[in-house]
Amino acid sequence: MTTSTVLLLLLPLAGAVVLLVGGRRLDRVGHLIGCATVIAAFVCGIIAFTGLTSLPVDERSVTADLFTWMSSGSFTVDIGLGLDPLSATFVLLITGVGSLIHIYSIGYMAHDAERRKFFAYLNLFVAAMLLLVLGNSFVTLYAGWEGVGLASYLLIGFWSDRPAAATAAKKAFIMNRVGDVGLALAIFLMFREMGTVSYAGVFDRIGGVAAESPGTVTVIALLLLLGACGKSGQVPLQAWLPDAMEGPTPVSALIHAATMVTAGVYLIARCAPIYDLTPDGRLVVAIVGAVTILVGCIAGCAKDDIKKVLAYSTVSQIGYMFLAVGLGPGFYALGILHLLTHGFFKAGMFLGAGSVMHAMDDEVDMRRFGGLMRKLPITFGVFVAGYLAIIGFPLFSGFFSKDLIIEAAFGDGGTEGLLLGGAALLGAGITAFYMTRMMIMTFLGEPRWKQLRTRDGGEYHPHESPPVMTIPMIVLAIGSVGAGAFLAIGARLMDLLAPAVGEYTEPEPPVAPIVLTLVTLLVVAAGVALAWMLVGRRPVPVTAPEHVSPVVALARADVGGNAINETLFARPGIWLSRTSVYADAKGVDGAVNGLAAALGGLSGRWRHWQNGYVRSYALSMFAGTLGVLLLLLLVRYS
């Protein structure tokens, strides 16, 4: 098992190195190497998972220290890998969905001159994500965490000749660094309080810290949450995630569905022993999740870019996961359940969006689509499966995960439960609205593209994507339909994860679960009906209206996400930088330069005294002597 675990990490890393070092000579086979390494890693993941589940339940945690990374005084960090039900679940998701995205990319990037480099970056991303989930210490996790940040920067800005892509990559990198500071500080605090950064050491000793200083545990939990918010695009660090759509569509699927944005959920679930000891920390996690659900939903309602609609739906759906893991003991598994179902239906829809772009000359504006159902039947079918899953239609994947989160959020019906559950329920209705709007504008109605021209002035010729793109989409669509039932019925996933995140507790909402399910379906149906009334029964203009209501204007402005970050952080940072530059130029440099100028001027004037006349020198000596005598007299008789 240890061998297969090490191999599944080394294979994509080796693929990245080979593709980057091999150069142009590998251009013809680079995509095959990139796919082969990730598929092989998936096979290794299956072997490791099978071996793990064959062990007794209380022995399903295997660790292996590989080498000492750093040692300074009492601080020692060993690079090691750990495989337990939680990490194994993520391994299968990362390598399984990652393999499908790699295969899809063969067709999507077929005509890109830098395809080999693209697959190298994809391999690097997968390797970093595997290190993140397989590390057996917080420092190893942090190494993978930063590797994911680097790889995402390279992938989002892959088309760096486009200013928007370069800007989006920098924005993602910088905003992630804000969250990374929180994670780094949490690790420092752990070492100071417990003298170790390994999972086993921290989780064994955190109880003693909680007994002596509960506030310290809460601070650690909040710092970990800051790191999770940055990586998973949660409020207030969500603004980078929609802009990341500037990267190639397979990147959007990899980042927004299966890997990077789920890292924050993994971090909180992995730190369940910490959050179990701090109710305040868990409450903040749940509040962040609830707020993010609504922010993502509202922003998604007014976007016309198909990829940005899906991006904001990701922001919202990750909010559901944060809400679930924030509910505390017994419910961590619900967040992981929704994470897995989301990986299928969201990856499928992102790849479907890429298929639509492939058919429509890279167009992303839904106002220029319409009537594509008949032209793209496979893509439409994939979208239907993902759409029904994300709105929670009965028997589709999202129904089995999101509805359980809504039930758990209501709790015992107190004020806290009503607010959290109400936000989750309202989010379900708004999700149904904007996803229905997307389906109508893209696939139904009049084919508006017939009266329009491409960027090059030609006509649109919609066509279905090649099999290398559609087959991965179909596989993901199957997961969108059946993964939820497979994982949730009989609590199959919950029982599997119990050794890592604790025993699952069946939600007990204030009303009968069937009643709450019916209410949720009515709310979802209302969202669908409203979208049909406002969009489906009216002609869709090919350009967005200039004058809109304040609510729509707020949604178009990303619910103030960019404005808030600019006001609170960017502008003060710019002012601070300008003030520092001014103080340096006029203060520090000014003082040094002023002193030099004063000494230069004084020496220039003193130089005039050296005129070569003896009488002048005698007079100066007499004046000096007289001055000294007068000073002595004053001291003597004062």
C-alpha positions as CSV (number, residue, x, y, z in Angstrom):
1,M,0.0,0.0,0.0
2,T,2.8,2.4,0.8
3,T,4.4,1.7,-2.6
4,S,1.2,2.5,-4.5
5,T,0.7,5.7,-2.3
6,V,4.2,6.9,-3.1
7,L,3.8,6.1,-6.8
8,L,0.5,7.9,-7.2
9,L,2.2,11.1,-6.0
10,L,5.4,10.6,-8.0
11,L,3.8,9.7,-11.3
12,P,2.2,13.1,-12.1
13,L,5.2,14.9,-10.6
14,A,7.5,12.9,-12.9
15,G,5.2,13.7,-15.9
16,A,5.5,17.4,-15.2
17,V,9.3,17.3,-14.9
18,V,9.7,15.3,-18.1
19,L,7.3,17.5,-20.1
20,L,9.0,20.7,-18.9
21,V,12.6,19.5,-19.3
22,G,12.0,17.5,-22.5
23,G,11.3,20.6,-24.5
24,R,9.9,20.8,-28.0
25,R,11.0,17.3,-28.9
26,L,8.0,16.0,-26.8
27,D,5.4,18.2,-28.5
28,R,3.9,15.4,-30.4
29,V,3.5,13.0,-27.4
30,G,3.4,15.5,-24.5
31,H,-0.4,15.2,-24.1
32,L,-0.2,11.4,-24.1
33,I,2.5,11.4,-21.4
34,G,0.4,13.9,-19.3
35,C,-2.7,11.7,-19.5
36,A,-0.8,8.4,-19.0
37,T,0.8,9.6,-15.7
38,V,-2.5,10.8,-14.2
39,I,-4.4,7.7,-15.3
40,A,-1.6,5.5,-13.8
41,A,-1.9,7.5,-10.6
42,F,-5.7,6.8,-10.6
43,V,-5.0,3.1,-10.9
44,C,-2.5,3.4,-8.0
45,G,-5.2,5.3,-6.0
46,I,-7.7,2.5,-6.6
47,I,-5.1,-0.1,-5.4
48,A,-4.3,2.0,-2.3
49,F,-8.0,2.5,-1.6
50,T,-8.8,-1.2,-1.9
51,G,-5.9,-2.1,0.4
52,L,-7.0,0.4,2.9
53,T,-10.7,-0.7,3.0
54,S,-9.6,-4.3,3.4
55,L,-8.1,-3.4,6.8
56,P,-10.2,-3.5,10.0
57,V,-12.0,-0.2,10.6
58,D,-9.9,0.8,13.5
59,E,-6.7,0.2,11.5
60,R,-7.5,2.3,8.4
61,S,-4.8,4.8,8.8
62,V,-1.4,4.1,7.4
63,T,1.6,6.6,7.6
64,A,5.1,6.4,6.3
65,D,7.9,8.9,7.0
66,L,10.1,9.2,3.9
67,F,12.9,11.6,5.0
68,T,13.7,14.5,7.2
69,W,12.9,17.8,5.4
70,M,14.3,20.2,7.9
71,S,15.7,20.2,11.4
72,S,16.5,23.2,13.5
73,G,16.8,22.9,17.3
74,S,13.7,21.3,18.6
75,F,11.9,21.9,15.3
76,T,12.0,18.9,13.0
77,V,9.8,18.3,9.9
78,D,9.7,14.8,8.4
79,I,8.2,14.4,4.9
80,G,5.8,11.6,5.2
81,L,2.6,10.4,3.6
82,G,-0.6,9.3,5.3
83,L,-3.5,7.4,3.9
84,D,-6.8,7.2,5.7
85,P,-10.4,7.2,4.5
86,L,-10.5,11.0,4.1
87,S,-7.3,11.3,2.1
88,A,-8.1,8.2,0.0
89,T,-11.5,9.7,-0.9
90,F,-9.8,12.8,-2.1
91,V,-7.2,10.8,-4.0
92,L,-9.8,9.1,-6.0
93,L,-11.6,12.3,-6.8
94,I,-8.5,14.2,-7.8
95,T,-7.0,11.5,-10.0
96,G,-10.4,10.2,-11.3
97,V,-11.9,13.5,-12.4
98,G,-8.4,14.8,-13.2
99,S,-7.9,11.9,-15.6
100,L,-11.2,12.7,-17.4
101,I,-10.2,16.4,-17.6
102,H,-6.8,15.4,-19.0
103,I,-8.4,13.3,-21.7
104,Y,-10.8,16.1,-22.5
105,S,-7.9,18.5,-22.8
106,I,-6.4,16.5,-25.7
107,G,-9.3,17.6,-27.9
108,Y,-9.8,21.1,-26.4
109,M,-6.1,22.1,-26.7
110,A,-5.5,20.2,-29.9
111,H,-4.6,23.3,-31.9
112,D,-2.6,25.1,-29.1
113,A,1.1,25.5,-29.9
114,E,1.9,25.1,-26.2
115,R,-0.2,22.0,-25.5
116,R,2.8,20.1,-24.0
117,K,3.4,22.9,-21.5
118,F,-0.3,22.9,-20.6
119,F,-0.2,19.2,-19.8
120,A,3.0,19.7,-17.7
121,Y,1.2,22.4,-15.7
122,L,-1.9,20.1,-15.3
123,N,0.4,17.3,-14.0
124,L,2.1,19.7,-11.6
125,F,-1.3,20.8,-10.3
126,V,-2.4,17.2,-9.7
127,A,0.9,16.3,-8.0
128,A,0.7,19.3,-5.7
129,M,-2.9,18.5,-4.8
130,L,-2.0,14.9,-4.0
131,L,0.8,16.1,-1.7
132,L,-1.7,18.4,0.0
133,V,-4.1,15.6,0.8
134,L,-1.6,12.8,1.5
135,G,0.8,14.7,3.8
136,N,0.9,13.6,7.4
137,S,1.8,17.0,8.8
138,F,0.7,20.6,8.5
139,V,4.0,21.6,7.0
140,T,3.7,18.9,4.3
141,L,0.1,20.1,3.7
142,Y,1.4,23.6,3.4
143,A,4.0,22.6,0.8
144,G,1.2,21.1,-1.3
145,W,-0.9,24.1,-0.6
146,E,1.7,26.5,-2.0
147,G,2.3,24.1,-4.9
148,V,-1.4,24.2,-5.8
149,G,-1.2,28.0,-5.7
150,L,1.8,28.1,-8.1
151,A,0.3,25.6,-10.5
152,S,-3.1,27.5,-10.5
153,Y,-1.2,30.8,-11.3
154,L,0.5,29.1,-14.3
155,L,-2.8,27.6,-15.5
156,I,-5.1,30.6,-15.1
157,G,-2.5,32.8,-16.8
158,F,-1.6,30.1,-19.5
159,W,-2.7,32.5,-22.3
160,S,-0.5,35.2,-20.8
161,D,-0.6,37.2,-24.0
162,R,-4.2,38.1,-23.0
163,P,-4.1,41.0,-20.5
164,A,-7.3,39.7,-18.8
165,A,-5.7,36.2,-18.2
166,A,-2.5,37.7,-16.8
167,T,-4.4,40.0,-14.5
168,A,-6.7,37.1,-13.3
169,A,-3.6,34.9,-12.6
170,K,-2.0,37.7,-10.5
171,K,-5.3,38.3,-8.7
172,A,-5.7,34.7,-7.8
173,F,-2.1,34.4,-6.6
174,I,-2.2,37.5,-4.4
175,M,-5.6,36.8,-2.9
176,N,-4.5,33.2,-2.1
177,R,-1.4,34.6,-0.4
178,V,-3.7,36.5,2.0
179,G,-5.3,33.2,3.1
180,D,-2.0,31.4,3.1
181,V,-0.7,33.9,5.8
182,G,-3.5,32.7,8.0
183,L,-2.6,29.0,7.5
184,A,1.1,29.8,8.1
185,L,0.3,31.7,11.4
186,A,-1.9,28.8,12.5
187,I,1.0,26.3,12.0
188,F,3.4,28.6,13.9
189,L,0.9,28.8,16.7
190,M,0.5,25.1,16.8
191,F,4.3,24.6,17.1
192,R,4.6,27.2,19.9
193,E,1.8,25.6,21.9
194,M,2.3,21.9,21.2
195,G,5.9,21.6,19.9
196,T,4.9,19.6,16.8
197,V,3.2,20.1,13.5
198,S,2.3,16.5,12.7
199,Y,-1.3,15.6,12.6
200,A,-0.9,12.9,15.2
201,G,1.0,15.2,17.6
202,V,-1.3,18.2,17.2
203,F,-4.5,16.2,17.5
204,D,-3.2,14.3,20.6
205,R,-2.2,17.5,22.4
206,I,-4.9,19.9,21.3
207,G,-7.2,18.8,24.2
208,G,-4.6,19.9,26.8
209,V,-4.3,23.3,25.1
210,A,-8.1,23.7,25.0
211,A,-8.3,22.9,28.8
212,E,-5.7,25.5,29.6
213,S,-6.4,28.2,27.0
214,P,-9.7,27.7,25.0
215,G,-9.1,31.1,23.2
216,T,-5.9,29.7,21.7
217,V,-7.8,26.9,20.0
218,T,-10.3,29.4,18.7
219,V,-7.6,31.5,17.2
220,I,-6.0,28.5,15.5
221,A,-9.4,27.5,14.1
222,L,-10.0,31.0,12.8
223,L,-6.6,31.2,11.2
224,L,-7.1,27.9,9.5
225,L,-10.5,29.2,8.3
226,L,-8.7,32.2,6.7
227,G,-6.5,29.9,4.8
228,A,-9.5,27.8,3.7
229,C,-11.4,30.9,2.6
230,G,-8.6,32.0,0.3
231,K,-8.1,28.6,-1.4
232,S,-11.9,27.8,-1.7
233,G,-13.1,31.3,-2.7
234,Q,-15.3,32.0,0.3
235,V,-16.3,35.4,1.6
236,P,-14.4,37.7,1.9
237,L,-11.8,36.2,-0.4
238,Q,-14.1,35.0,-3.2
239,A,-13.4,37.7,-5.8
240,W,-10.5,35.8,-7.5
241,L,-12.5,32.7,-8.4
242,P,-14.8,34.1,-11.1
243,D,-11.9,35.9,-12.7
244,A,-10.0,32.6,-13.0
245,M,-12.4,31.8,-15.9
246,E,-9.9,33.5,-18.1
247,G,-7.9,30.3,-18.2
248,P,-8.6,27.4,-20.6
249,T,-11.9,25.7,-19.8
250,P,-10.2,22.4,-18.6
251,V,-8.5,24.5,-16.0
252,S,-11.8,25.9,-14.8
253,A,-13.1,22.3,-14.4
254,L,-10.0,21.2,-12.5
255,I,-9.9,24.2,-10.2
256,H,-13.6,24.8,-9.7
257,A,-14.9,21.2,-9.5
258,A,-12.5,18.5,-8.3
259,T,-9.4,20.0,-6.7
260,M,-8.3,23.4,-5.7
261,V,-11.5,24.9,-4.3
262,T,-12.1,21.8,-2.3
263,A,-8.8,22.1,-0.5
264,G,-10.4,24.5,2.1
265,V,-13.1,21.9,2.9
266,Y,-10.5,19.2,3.2
267,L,-8.5,21.4,5.6
268,I,-11.4,21.9,8.0
269,A,-12.5,18.3,7.8
270,R,-9.0,17.2,8.5
271,C,-8.8,19.5,11.5
272,A,-12.1,18.1,12.9
273,P,-10.4,17.4,16.3
274,I,-9.5,21.1,16.5
275,Y,-13.0,22.4,15.5
276,D,-14.7,19.9,17.8
277,L,-13.2,21.9,20.7
278,T,-14.2,25.4,19.7
279,P,-17.9,26.0,19.1
280,D,-17.2,29.6,18.3
281,G,-14.8,28.6,15.6
282,R,-17.3,26.2,14.1
283,L,-20.0,28.8,14.2
284,V,-17.8,31.3,12.2
285,V,-17.2,28.5,9.6
286,A,-21.0,27.9,9.3
287,I,-21.7,31.7,9.0
288,V,-19.0,32.1,6.3
289,G,-20.6,29.2,4.4
290,A,-24.1,30.6,4.7
291,V,-23.1,34.1,3.6
292,T,-21.1,32.7,0.7
293,I,-24.1,30.6,-0.4
294,L,-26.2,33.8,-0.9
295,V,-23.4,35.9,-2.3
296,G,-22.5,33.3,-4.9
297,C,-26.2,32.8,-5.8
298,I,-27.0,36.5,-6.2
299,A,-24.0,37.2,-8.3
300,G,-24.7,34.2,-10.6
301,C,-28.2,35.6,-11.4
302,A,-26.9,38.6,-13.4
303,K,-23.9,37.1,-15.3
304,D,-24.1,36.5,-19.1
305,D,-20.8,34.7,-19.3
306,I,-21.6,31.0,-19.1
307,K,-18.3,30.2,-17.4
308,K,-18.8,33.0,-14.8
309,V,-22.3,31.7,-14.0
310,L,-20.8,28.3,-13.3
311,A,-17.9,30.0,-11.3
312,Y,-20.4,31.7,-9.0
313,S,-22.3,28.5,-8.6
314,T,-19.1,27.0,-7.4
315,V,-18.7,29.8,-4.9
316,S,-22.2,29.0,-3.7
317,Q,-21.9,25.2,-3.6
318,I,-18.6,25.4,-1.7
319,G,-20.5,27.6,0.7
320,Y,-22.8,24.6,1.3
321,M,-19.8,22.4,2.1
322,F,-18.4,25.0,4.6
323,L,-21.9,25.2,6.2
324,A,-21.9,21.5,6.6
325,V,-18.4,21.1,8.1
326,G,-19.2,24.1,10.3
327,L,-22.1,22.4,11.9
328,G,-19.6,20.3,13.8
329,P,-19.4,16.7,15.1
330,G,-21.5,14.3,13.2
331,F,-21.8,16.4,10.0
332,Y,-18.3,16.7,8.6
333,A,-19.2,13.8,6.3
334,L,-22.1,15.8,4.8
335,G,-19.6,18.4,3.5
336,I,-17.5,15.7,1.9
337,L,-20.6,14.0,0.4
338,H,-21.6,17.3,-1.3
339,L,-18.0,17.8,-2.3
340,L,-17.9,14.5,-4.2
341,T,-21.3,14.9,-5.9
342,H,-20.3,18.5,-6.8
343,G,-17.1,17.2,-8.4
344,F,-19.2,15.2,-10.9
345,F,-21.9,17.6,-11.8
346,K,-19.8,20.8,-11.8
347,A,-16.9,19.2,-13.8
348,G,-19.4,17.9,-16.3
349,M,-21.0,21.3,-16.7
350,F,-17.6,23.1,-17.0
351,L,-16.5,20.7,-19.7
352,G,-19.9,21.1,-21.3
353,A,-19.3,24.9,-21.3
354,G,-16.0,24.2,-23.1
355,S,-17.9,22.1,-25.6
356,V,-20.3,25.0,-26.2
357,M,-17.4,27.4,-26.7
358,H,-15.7,24.9,-29.0
359,A,-19.0,24.9,-31.1
360,M,-19.4,28.7,-31.0
361,D,-16.0,30.0,-31.9
362,D,-14.9,30.5,-28.2
363,E,-18.0,32.7,-27.5
364,V,-19.0,32.8,-23.8
365,D,-21.9,35.3,-23.9
366,M,-25.1,33.4,-23.4
367,R,-27.1,36.2,-25.0
368,R,-25.5,35.2,-28.3
369,F,-26.5,31.5,-27.9
370,G,-30.0,30.0,-27.9
371,G,-31.4,27.0,-29.6
372,L,-28.2,24.9,-29.2
373,M,-30.1,21.8,-27.9
374,R,-30.5,20.3,-31.4
375,K,-27.0,21.3,-32.5
376,L,-25.2,19.9,-29.5
377,P,-27.4,16.9,-28.2
378,I,-24.6,15.2,-26.2
379,T,-23.5,18.5,-24.6
380,F,-27.1,19.3,-23.8
381,G,-27.7,15.9,-22.2
382,V,-24.6,16.4,-20.0
383,F,-25.8,19.9,-19.0
384,V,-29.3,18.5,-18.2
385,A,-27.8,15.9,-15.9
386,G,-25.6,18.5,-14.1
387,Y,-28.5,21.0,-14.0
388,L,-30.9,18.6,-12.3
389,A,-28.2,17.5,-9.9
390,I,-27.2,21.0,-8.8
391,I,-30.8,22.2,-8.2
392,G,-31.5,19.0,-6.1
393,F,-34.0,17.3,-8.4
394,P,-35.1,14.0,-6.8
395,L,-32.8,11.0,-7.3
396,F,-30.0,13.1,-8.9
397,S,-26.7,13.5,-7.0
398,G,-27.3,16.9,-5.5
399,F,-30.6,15.8,-4.0
400,F,-28.9,13.3,-1.8
401,S,-26.2,15.7,-0.6
402,K,-27.6,19.3,-0.5
403,D,-30.9,18.3,1.0
404,L,-29.2,16.6,3.9
405,I,-27.1,19.8,4.5
406,I,-30.3,21.9,4.6
407,E,-31.9,19.5,7.1
408,A,-28.8,19.6,9.3
409,A,-28.5,23.4,9.1
410,F,-32.0,23.9,10.6
411,G,-30.7,22.0,13.7
412,D,-33.2,22.1,16.6
413,G,-35.1,25.1,15.1
414,G,-33.5,27.8,17.3
415,T,-32.6,31.2,16.0
416,E,-29.2,30.0,14.8
417,G,-30.7,27.1,13.0
418,L,-33.4,29.2,11.4
419,L,-30.8,31.7,10.1
420,L,-28.4,29.1,8.7
421,G,-31.1,26.8,7.4
422,G,-33.0,29.7,5.9
423,A,-30.0,30.8,4.1
424,A,-29.4,27.3,2.7
425,L,-33.0,27.0,1.7
426,L,-33.1,30.4,0.0
427,G,-29.9,29.5,-1.8
428,A,-31.5,26.4,-3.2
429,G,-34.3,28.5,-4.7
430,I,-31.9,31.1,-6.2
431,T,-29.7,28.3,-7.6
432,A,-32.7,26.9,-9.4
433,F,-33.4,30.4,-10.8
434,Y,-30.0,31.2,-12.2
435,M,-29.2,27.7,-13.4
436,T,-32.6,27.6,-15.3
437,R,-31.8,31.0,-16.7
438,M,-28.5,29.6,-18.0
439,M,-30.1,26.5,-19.6
440,I,-32.8,28.6,-21.3
441,M,-30.4,31.2,-22.7
442,T,-28.0,28.6,-23.9
443,F,-30.0,25.7,-25.2
444,L,-33.6,26.8,-25.6
445,G,-35.5,29.6,-27.4
446,E,-34.6,31.2,-30.7
447,P,-31.1,30.6,-32.2
448,R,-29.9,34.1,-31.8
449,W,-26.5,33.2,-33.2
450,K,-28.0,33.0,-36.7
451,Q,-28.3,36.8,-36.9
452,L,-24.9,37.5,-35.4
453,R,-21.3,37.3,-36.6
454,T,-18.2,35.9,-34.9
455,R,-15.3,38.1,-33.8
456,D,-13.7,37.5,-37.2
457,G,-16.8,38.5,-39.0
458,G,-17.8,35.0,-40.1
459,E,-20.9,33.0,-39.4
460,Y,-21.4,30.6,-36.5
461,H,-21.5,26.9,-37.3
462,P,-22.4,25.0,-34.1
463,H,-21.3,21.4,-34.0
464,E,-20.8,18.7,-31.5
465,S,-17.4,18.1,-30.0
466,P,-15.2,15.1,-30.9
467,P,-15.5,11.9,-28.9
468,V,-12.2,12.6,-27.0
469,M,-14.2,15.5,-25.4
470,T,-17.7,14.1,-25.2
471,I,-16.8,10.7,-23.6
472,P,-15.3,12.3,-20.4
473,M,-18.4,14.5,-20.3
474,I,-20.7,11.5,-20.5
475,V,-18.8,9.7,-17.7
476,L,-19.2,12.8,-15.5
477,A,-22.9,13.0,-16.4
478,I,-23.4,9.4,-15.2
479,G,-21.8,10.5,-11.9
480,S,-24.2,13.5,-11.8
481,V,-27.1,11.1,-12.0
482,G,-26.0,8.2,-9.7
483,A,-23.1,9.2,-7.5
484,G,-25.3,10.7,-4.8
485,A,-27.5,7.7,-4.4
486,F,-24.5,5.3,-4.4
487,L,-22.6,7.3,-1.7
488,A,-25.6,8.4,0.5
489,I,-28.0,5.5,0.6
490,G,-27.1,3.3,3.5
491,A,-24.7,6.0,4.7
492,R,-22.0,4.3,2.6
493,L,-19.7,7.3,2.5
494,M,-20.4,8.4,6.0
495,D,-19.4,5.0,7.4
496,L,-16.3,5.0,5.4
497,L,-15.2,8.5,6.7
498,A,-16.1,7.8,10.3
499,P,-12.6,6.8,11.4
500,A,-11.2,10.1,10.0
501,V,-14.0,12.7,10.8
502,G,-16.1,11.0,13.4
503,E,-19.4,9.1,13.4
504,Y,-22.2,10.5,11.3
505,T,-25.3,11.9,13.0
506,E,-28.6,11.7,11.1
507,P,-30.0,15.3,10.9
508,E,-33.0,16.0,13.0
509,P,-34.7,19.1,11.7
510,P,-37.5,20.8,13.7
511,V,-40.1,19.3,11.3
512,A,-40.3,15.9,9.7
513,P,-37.5,15.4,7.1
514,I,-40.1,14.6,4.4
515,V,-41.9,17.9,5.1
516,L,-38.6,19.9,4.8
517,T,-37.8,18.0,1.6
518,L,-41.1,18.9,0.1
519,V,-40.6,22.6,1.2
520,T,-37.2,22.6,-0.4
521,L,-38.6,21.1,-3.7
522,L,-41.3,23.8,-3.7
523,V,-38.7,26.5,-3.2
524,V,-36.7,25.0,-6.1
525,A,-39.8,24.8,-8.3
526,A,-40.5,28.5,-7.5
527,G,-37.0,29.4,-8.7
528,V,-37.4,27.4,-11.9
529,A,-40.9,28.9,-12.5
530,L,-39.6,32.5,-11.9
531,A,-36.7,31.9,-14.4
532,W,-39.2,30.6,-17.0
533,M,-41.5,33.6,-16.5
534,L,-38.7,36.2,-16.6
535,V,-36.4,34.6,-19.3
536,G,-38.2,31.7,-21.0
537,R,-41.3,33.6,-22.0
538,R,-39.6,36.7,-23.2
539,P,-37.2,37.4,-26.1
540,V,-33.6,37.5,-24.9
541,P,-31.8,40.6,-26.1
542,V,-28.4,40.0,-27.7
543,T,-26.9,42.8,-25.5
544,A,-27.3,43.4,-21.8
545,P,-29.6,46.3,-20.9
546,E,-27.8,49.4,-19.7
547,H,-30.5,50.5,-17.1
548,V,-31.2,47.8,-14.5
549,S,-32.6,47.7,-11.0
550,P,-30.3,48.2,-8.0
551,V,-30.5,44.5,-7.2
552,V,-29.3,43.5,-10.7
553,A,-26.6,46.2,-10.6
554,L,-25.4,44.8,-7.2
555,A,-25.3,41.3,-8.7
556,R,-23.5,42.5,-11.8
557,A,-21.0,44.1,-9.4
558,D,-20.2,40.7,-7.8
559,V,-22.2,41.8,-4.7
560,G,-19.6,44.3,-4.0
561,G,-16.8,41.7,-3.6
562,N,-14.2,43.6,-5.7
563,A,-15.3,46.9,-4.3
564,I,-15.0,45.8,-0.7
565,N,-11.6,44.3,-1.2
566,E,-10.5,47.4,-3.1
567,T,-11.8,49.7,-0.4
568,L,-10.5,47.8,2.6
569,F,-7.2,46.4,1.2
570,A,-6.2,47.6,-2.2
571,R,-6.6,51.3,-1.8
572,P,-5.2,51.5,1.7
573,G,-2.3,49.4,0.5
574,I,-1.7,51.8,-2.4
575,W,-1.9,54.8,-0.1
576,L,0.5,53.1,2.4
577,S,2.9,52.4,-0.4
578,R,2.8,56.0,-1.7
579,T,3.2,57.3,1.9
580,S,6.1,55.0,2.4
581,V,7.8,56.1,-0.8
582,Y,7.2,59.8,0.0
583,A,8.5,59.3,3.6
584,D,11.6,57.5,2.2
585,A,12.2,60.1,-0.5
586,K,11.5,63.2,1.6
587,G,12.3,61.9,5.0
588,V,15.1,59.3,5.0
589,D,16.7,60.3,1.7
590,G,15.9,63.9,2.3
591,A,17.7,63.9,5.7
592,V,20.8,62.2,4.3
593,N,20.9,64.4,1.2
594,G,20.2,67.6,3.2
595,L,23.0,66.8,5.7
596,A,25.4,66.2,2.8
597,A,24.3,69.5,1.2
598,A,24.7,71.4,4.4
599,L,28.2,70.0,5.1
600,G,29.1,70.7,1.5
601,G,27.8,74.3,1.7
602,L,29.5,74.9,5.1
603,S,32.9,73.5,3.8
604,G,32.5,75.7,0.7
605,R,32.2,78.8,2.9
606,W,35.0,77.7,5.2
607,R,37.2,77.3,2.2
608,H,37.0,81.0,1.5
609,W,38.8,81.6,4.9
610,Q,41.8,79.9,3.5
611,N,42.9,82.9,1.4
612,G,46.7,82.7,1.9
613,Y,47.1,86.0,3.8
614,V,49.0,85.9,7.1
615,R,47.1,88.8,8.6
616,S,43.8,86.9,8.1
617,Y,45.1,83.8,9.8
618,A,46.5,86.0,12.7
619,L,43.2,87.8,13.0
620,S,41.3,84.5,13.2
621,M,43.8,83.1,15.8
622,F,43.3,86.3,17.9
623,A,39.5,86.0,17.6
624,G,39.6,82.5,18.7
625,T,41.9,83.2,21.7
626,L,39.7,86.1,22.7
627,G,36.6,83.9,22.5
628,V,38.2,81.3,24.7
629,L,39.2,83.9,27.3
630,L,35.7,85.4,27.4
631,L,34.2,81.9,27.9
632,L,36.6,81.2,30.8
633,L,35.7,84.5,32.4
634,L,32.0,83.9,32.1
635,V,32.4,80.4,33.7
636,R,34.6,81.9,36.5
637,Y,32.3,84.7,37.5
638,S,29.0,83.2,36.7
